Amino acid sequence: MLSSHLRIFGALLASLSLLLIGVGLQNTLLGIRAGIERFSTAETGVVMSGYFFGYLAGCWAAPRTIIVAGHIRTFSLFASLTSATAILYAVEPTVWSWLALRFVTGASVAGLYLVVESWLNGATTSEQRGGLLGVYLIINLGSIGVGQQLINIAPADGFILFAVSSVLVSLAVVPVALTRTSAPAPPATPALNLARLYRVSPVALVGTLVSGVTSGVFWGMAPTYGLLNGLDTFRIGNFMTIVVLGGMILQWPLGRLSDRMDRRIVLIGIAGALTLVSITMALIDPIAARSLFLLLSFVYGGCLLTLYAICNAHANDAAPPAAAMEVASGLLIVFALGAMSGPLVVSWAMTSFGANAYFELTATAAFLLVVFAVARVVVKAPVPSEKTGDFEPVPAGLAPPPMSSEFDSPASQITGVECH
């Protein structure tokens, strides 16, 4: 099965890997370079939030671009924009120029994700999709993890790392341009109604918001947290890599556990663990207690990067199958809203209360999810087991894929379902 996936979709997956290695490197590099350029913590938060504003805009614009230009031209367009911005960061290192570039990067990455995922989903059957998604998950988070390690190949205060990021993204165009796999029909643009989605699954919606906030905090401000605590570039890269590995490895067992019981209980457990781990990490010195800090980082990543996938599964359990695209789109918007606010709020908190506010904010958000989910469990019965589907992992890298794994599902209204 793996060999057939790689034979048929190897070019697309190779392009995705090169893209995410380059973007993963760029994301961590910007956080470190912002400190070198003497951006304040608040300014860094504003800059890093620009990515998620752009990501949401890209999810709106990319389907329309695919309709006009097709998959390959759209991929080439957004890859070129991502590559160009990687160079321009080094040319003009100011707050406002970086904010604009981050917006373009976020919009472009959303478009690239959409092209690859819609292509993969449109060219596979439902029987093939589960195995392909597993390969996709490994490539997605694994490539981002590799990108974190490239931060060590050259000084962060120079031009080389920006050039490496740009080259990797540019090279991502080559496999797609040469692929023989036929592109599918353009994706549909689904209807959205967040109020209705909340009525269907309050825990999934609130959990997705929390996932967005905490993910935005991590991807946007983790390098800044490291710098403020005296970590060098090598240790910051290791911290980022281990968090990503935790998300990649723990997503499967936690997801399978959620198949066997009320997913809300699993979400309570994950959010509770994230609360405790974040509090502990806020209390220890990441240099003096290095081994403990890295061990906790693995668990932190496993909890942080799994929340979105299980919220997605829980929402789809409660909604009719025909509404899968509307559910995925609504969750994406809620995630993006949370991710936009995360860097802004935590940068203010770190400025006011110190670097450890990074973990304290994460702990607070996760604890609020625990309280809300417990209240829902008390007042509402779980989704009947016969209505729950199997967990499918959703990559939660620099942002979740634009439409999760439901590109090929028709959009419809969410009606006639119970709240959970």
HELIX and SHEET records of a PDB file:
HELIX    1   1 LEU A    2  ILE A   36  1                                  35    
HELIX    2   2 THR A   41  ALA A   69  1                                  29    
HELIX    3   3 HIS A   71  VAL A   91  1                                  21    
HELIX    4   4 VAL A   95  GLY A  122  1                                  28    
HELIX    5   5 SER A  126  GLN A  149  1                                  24    
HELIX    6   6 LEU A  150  ASN A  152  5                                   3    
HELIX    7   7 ILE A  160  LEU A  171  1                                  12    
HELIX    8   8 VAL A  173  LEU A  178  1                                   6    
HELIX    9   9 LEU A  194  VAL A  200  1                                   7    
HELIX   10  10 PRO A  202  LEU A  228  1                                  27    
HELIX   11  11 THR A  233  ASP A  259  1                                  27    
HELIX   12  12 ARG A  263  LEU A  283  1                                  21    
HELIX   13  13 ARG A  290  LEU A  304  1                                  15    
HELIX   14  14 LEU A  307  ALA A  318  1                                  12    
HELIX   15  15 PRO A  321  ALA A  323  5                                   3    
HELIX   16  16 ALA A  324  PHE A  353  1                                  30    
HELIX   17  17 ALA A  357  VAL A  379  1                                  23    
HELIX   18  18 SER A  385  LYS A  387  5                                   3    
END                                                                             
